[in-house]
Amino acid sequence: MNLKSIVIKILLIVIIQFDSCKSEKADFTNNSSLIIQTGFVCGWGAGTDSLRITGTTIRYVYYIPQNSPIPQILKTRSVTVKEWEEIQNCVQYDLFTKLNYNSCNVCFDGCDEWLQIQNENLTHKITFGKGMKIDTISKLQLKITALRAEFSQ
């Protein structure tokens, strides 16, 4: 790999990292078009994942950027009505939108976890240290951990 491509990759990583450290606040009024997205990202080409949950599907992607732009794991499955109800019961919009976590450990070669909940045009995103437990979203964090375990096998 030549120096020019290394510099370009580093610049892209830095730009992506700073963009991932932004936060947007919103208030949720209903959950008819709920989309839950979460993931983690670590500095210097370490593994990264994302999980996208909707009323119909769950999609999990895991890859190690320094190894390949092609994911090591890419799985999608449908969501049952019962499971979707369980997931929605883990989300307390009013408490989530009051959270104002905006860490950027990844900006300094650490790891961050992020969680974004979108409902129609309203979006709220938090970024926190990977593995950090947050009381007000602990039920959702447990559900996400279980889904990650299911998909990473």
BALOBA-1460 file (C-alpha; in Angstrom, 3 decimals):
// residues 153
<rec num="1" residu="m" x="0.000" y="0.000" z="0.000"/>
<rec num="2" residu="n" x="1.505" y="3.353" z="-0.950"/>
<rec num="3" residu="l" x="1.657" y="6.449" z="1.234"/>
<rec num="4" residu="k" x="-1.001" y="8.315" z="-0.761"/>
<rec num="5" residu="s" x="-3.648" y="5.618" z="-0.230"/>
<rec num="6" residu="i" x="-2.794" y="5.404" z="3.482"/>
<rec num="7" residu="v" x="-3.217" y="9.175" z="3.878"/>
<rec num="8" residu="i" x="-6.535" y="9.084" z="1.995"/>
<rec num="9" residu="k" x="-7.834" y="6.254" z="4.214"/>
<rec num="10" residu="i" x="-6.800" y="8.102" z="7.369"/>
<rec num="11" residu="l" x="-8.520" y="11.287" z="6.190"/>
<rec num="12" residu="l" x="-11.710" y="9.362" z="5.421"/>
<rec num="13" residu="i" x="-11.655" y="7.727" z="8.849"/>
<rec num="14" residu="v" x="-11.165" y="11.105" z="10.568"/>
<rec num="15" residu="i" x="-14.029" y="12.681" z="8.600"/>
<rec num="16" residu="i" x="-16.334" y="9.758" z="9.404"/>
<rec num="17" residu="q" x="-15.382" y="9.865" z="13.072"/>
<rec num="18" residu="f" x="-16.106" y="13.579" z="13.464"/>
<rec num="19" residu="d" x="-19.429" y="13.149" z="11.673"/>
<rec num="20" residu="s" x="-20.324" y="10.289" z="14.032"/>
<rec num="21" residu="c" x="-19.773" y="12.580" z="17.023"/>
<rec num="22" residu="k" x="-22.687" y="14.863" z="16.134"/>
<rec num="23" residu="s" x="-25.939" y="14.818" z="18.083"/>
<rec num="24" residu="e" x="-29.485" y="15.766" z="17.139"/>
<rec num="25" residu="k" x="-32.384" y="16.195" z="19.569"/>
<rec num="26" residu="a" x="-36.033" y="15.505" z="18.957"/>
<rec num="27" residu="d" x="-39.256" y="14.615" z="20.744"/>
<rec num="28" residu="f" x="-41.143" y="11.445" z="19.781"/>
<rec num="29" residu="t" x="-44.911" y="11.543" z="19.695"/>
<rec num="30" residu="n" x="-45.749" y="8.113" z="18.228"/>
<rec num="31" residu="n" x="-44.001" y="4.947" z="17.098"/>
<rec num="32" residu="s" x="-45.713" y="4.109" z="13.805"/>
<rec num="33" residu="s" x="-42.504" y="4.345" z="11.760"/>
<rec num="34" residu="l" x="-39.945" y="3.486" z="14.400"/>
<rec num="35" residu="i" x="-36.394" y="2.665" z="13.286"/>
<rec num="36" residu="i" x="-33.757" y="1.728" z="15.847"/>
<rec num="37" residu="q" x="-30.156" y="1.775" z="14.720"/>
<rec num="38" residu="t" x="-27.129" y="1.018" z="16.822"/>
<rec num="39" residu="g" x="-23.549" y="-0.014" z="16.483"/>
<rec num="40" residu="f" x="-20.016" y="0.432" z="17.627"/>
<rec num="41" residu="v" x="-16.941" y="1.865" z="16.006"/>
<rec num="42" residu="c" x="-13.329" y="1.701" z="17.116"/>
<rec num="43" residu="g" x="-10.327" y="3.647" z="15.911"/>
<rec num="44" residu="w" x="-7.508" y="2.602" z="13.590"/>
<rec num="45" residu="g" x="-9.335" y="0.048" z="11.529"/>
<rec num="46" residu="a" x="-10.629" y="-2.161" z="14.341"/>
<rec num="47" residu="g" x="-13.972" y="-3.933" z="13.977"/>
<rec num="48" residu="t" x="-17.210" y="-2.028" z="13.587"/>
<rec num="49" residu="d" x="-20.808" y="-3.185" z="13.533"/>
<rec num="50" residu="s" x="-24.307" y="-1.900" z="12.966"/>
<rec num="51" residu="l" x="-27.756" y="-3.199" z="13.753"/>
<rec num="52" residu="r" x="-30.894" y="-1.771" z="12.117"/>
<rec num="53" residu="i" x="-34.233" y="-2.775" z="13.596"/>
<rec num="54" residu="t" x="-37.619" y="-1.971" z="12.051"/>
<rec num="55" residu="g" x="-41.094" y="-3.420" z="12.405"/>
<rec num="56" residu="t" x="-40.337" y="-5.901" z="9.634"/>
<rec num="57" residu="t" x="-36.602" y="-6.684" z="9.621"/>
<rec num="58" residu="i" x="-33.377" y="-6.748" z="11.567"/>
<rec num="59" residu="r" x="-30.121" y="-6.273" z="9.655"/>
<rec num="60" residu="y" x="-26.694" y="-6.851" z="11.200"/>
<rec num="61" residu="v" x="-23.356" y="-5.941" z="9.601"/>
<rec num="62" residu="y" x="-19.873" y="-6.506" z="11.018"/>
<rec num="63" residu="y" x="-16.608" y="-5.740" z="9.295"/>
<rec num="64" residu="i" x="-12.997" y="-4.886" z="9.947"/>
<rec num="65" residu="p" x="-12.144" y="-1.917" z="7.698"/>
<rec num="66" residu="q" x="-8.415" y="-2.589" z="7.599"/>
<rec num="67" residu="n" x="-8.994" y="-6.126" z="6.290"/>
<rec num="68" residu="s" x="-11.618" y="-5.494" z="3.637"/>
<rec num="69" residu="p" x="-14.524" y="-3.236" z="2.724"/>
<rec num="70" residu="i" x="-16.599" y="-6.425" z="2.447"/>
<rec num="71" residu="p" x="-18.410" y="-7.358" z="5.692"/>
<rec num="72" residu="q" x="-17.307" y="-10.478" z="7.554"/>
<rec num="73" residu="i" x="-20.913" y="-10.873" z="8.744"/>
<rec num="74" residu="l" x="-24.018" y="-9.607" z="6.950"/>
<rec num="75" residu="k" x="-27.311" y="-11.107" z="8.126"/>
<rec num="76" residu="t" x="-30.934" y="-10.077" z="7.812"/>
<rec num="77" residu="r" x="-34.060" y="-11.688" z="9.192"/>
<rec num="78" residu="s" x="-37.698" y="-10.812" z="9.614"/>
<rec num="79" residu="v" x="-39.275" y="-9.674" z="12.883"/>
<rec num="80" residu="t" x="-42.407" y="-11.272" z="14.277"/>
<rec num="81" residu="v" x="-45.219" y="-9.085" z="15.572"/>
<rec num="82" residu="k" x="-44.579" y="-10.357" z="19.102"/>
<rec num="83" residu="e" x="-40.848" y="-9.601" z="18.919"/>
<rec num="84" residu="w" x="-41.525" y="-6.125" z="17.524"/>
<rec num="85" residu="e" x="-43.869" y="-5.422" z="20.447"/>
<rec num="86" residu="e" x="-41.158" y="-6.586" z="22.877"/>
<rec num="87" residu="i" x="-38.596" y="-4.298" z="21.232"/>
<rec num="88" residu="q" x="-40.970" y="-1.323" z="21.297"/>
<rec num="89" residu="n" x="-41.637" y="-1.977" z="24.992"/>
<rec num="90" residu="c" x="-37.903" y="-1.569" z="25.633"/>
<rec num="91" residu="v" x="-37.957" y="1.947" z="24.174"/>
<rec num="92" residu="q" x="-39.063" y="4.808" z="26.411"/>
<rec num="93" residu="y" x="-39.004" y="7.796" z="24.077"/>
<rec num="94" residu="d" x="-39.358" y="10.513" z="26.663"/>
<rec num="95" residu="l" x="-36.386" y="9.187" z="28.661"/>
<rec num="96" residu="f" x="-34.251" y="8.490" z="25.595"/>
<rec num="97" residu="t" x="-34.660" y="11.969" z="24.131"/>
<rec num="98" residu="k" x="-33.491" y="13.479" z="27.412"/>
<rec num="99" residu="l" x="-30.148" y="11.656" z="27.152"/>
<rec num="100" residu="n" x="-27.344" y="13.842" z="25.884"/>
<rec num="101" residu="y" x="-24.344" y="11.534" z="25.530"/>
<rec num="102" residu="n" x="-21.880" y="12.646" z="22.893"/>
<rec num="103" residu="s" x="-18.590" y="10.859" z="23.534"/>
<rec num="104" residu="c" x="-15.936" y="10.630" z="20.892"/>
<rec num="105" residu="n" x="-13.504" y="8.041" z="22.201"/>
<rec num="106" residu="v" x="-13.034" y="6.874" z="18.625"/>
<rec num="107" residu="c" x="-11.636" y="10.321" z="17.793"/>
<rec num="108" residu="f" x="-8.667" y="9.339" z="19.969"/>
<rec num="109" residu="d" x="-8.349" y="5.699" z="18.853"/>
<rec num="110" residu="g" x="-10.855" y="4.366" z="21.409"/>
<rec num="111" residu="c" x="-14.265" y="2.776" z="20.929"/>
<rec num="112" residu="d" x="-17.749" y="4.270" z="20.951"/>
<rec num="113" residu="e" x="-21.190" y="2.799" z="20.833"/>
<rec num="114" residu="w" x="-24.045" y="4.746" z="19.294"/>
<rec num="115" residu="l" x="-27.802" y="4.466" z="19.396"/>
<rec num="116" residu="q" x="-30.216" y="6.333" z="17.162"/>
<rec num="117" residu="i" x="-33.988" y="6.153" z="17.264"/>
<rec num="118" residu="q" x="-35.984" y="7.608" z="14.410"/>
<rec num="119" residu="n" x="-39.726" y="8.036" z="14.287"/>
<rec num="120" residu="e" x="-41.053" y="9.652" z="11.120"/>
<rec num="121" residu="n" x="-39.047" y="12.888" z="10.788"/>
<rec num="122" residu="l" x="-37.833" y="12.951" z="14.394"/>
<rec num="123" residu="t" x="-34.404" y="11.579" z="15.256"/>
<rec num="124" residu="h" x="-32.331" y="11.423" z="18.418"/>
<rec num="125" residu="k" x="-28.841" y="9.935" z="18.597"/>
<rec num="126" residu="i" x="-26.454" y="9.359" z="21.470"/>
<rec num="127" residu="t" x="-22.835" y="8.220" z="21.436"/>
<rec num="128" residu="f" x="-21.203" y="6.711" z="24.518"/>
<rec num="129" residu="g" x="-18.239" y="4.582" z="25.556"/>
<rec num="130" residu="k" x="-18.508" y="1.037" z="24.210"/>
<rec num="131" residu="g" x="-20.052" y="-1.249" z="26.827"/>
<rec num="132" residu="m" x="-21.276" y="1.607" z="29.052"/>
<rec num="133" residu="k" x="-24.536" y="0.783" z="30.829"/>
<rec num="134" residu="i" x="-27.152" y="3.556" z="30.905"/>
<rec num="135" residu="d" x="-30.002" y="3.023" z="33.374"/>
<rec num="136" residu="t" x="-32.749" y="4.744" z="31.362"/>
<rec num="137" residu="i" x="-32.145" y="2.534" z="28.302"/>
<rec num="138" residu="s" x="-30.936" y="-0.618" z="30.059"/>
<rec num="139" residu="k" x="-33.808" y="-2.802" z="28.748"/>
<rec num="140" residu="l" x="-33.072" y="-1.747" z="25.175"/>
<rec num="141" residu="q" x="-29.331" y="-2.286" z="25.707"/>
<rec num="142" residu="l" x="-30.035" y="-5.843" z="26.926"/>
<rec num="143" residu="k" x="-32.189" y="-6.541" z="23.863"/>
<rec num="144" residu="i" x="-29.492" y="-5.151" z="21.557"/>
<rec num="145" residu="t" x="-26.846" y="-7.302" z="23.273"/>
<rec num="146" residu="a" x="-29.002" y="-10.399" z="22.753"/>
<rec num="147" residu="l" x="-29.519" y="-9.563" z="19.062"/>
<rec num="148" residu="r" x="-25.790" y="-8.974" z="18.573"/>
<rec num="149" residu="a" x="-25.066" y="-12.369" z="20.125"/>
<rec num="150" residu="e" x="-27.628" y="-14.014" z="17.841"/>
<rec num="151" residu="f" x="-26.259" y="-12.427" z="14.679"/>
<rec num="152" residu="s" x="-22.542" y="-12.673" z="15.424"/>
<rec num="153" residu="q" x="-22.613" y="-16.499" z="15.544"/>
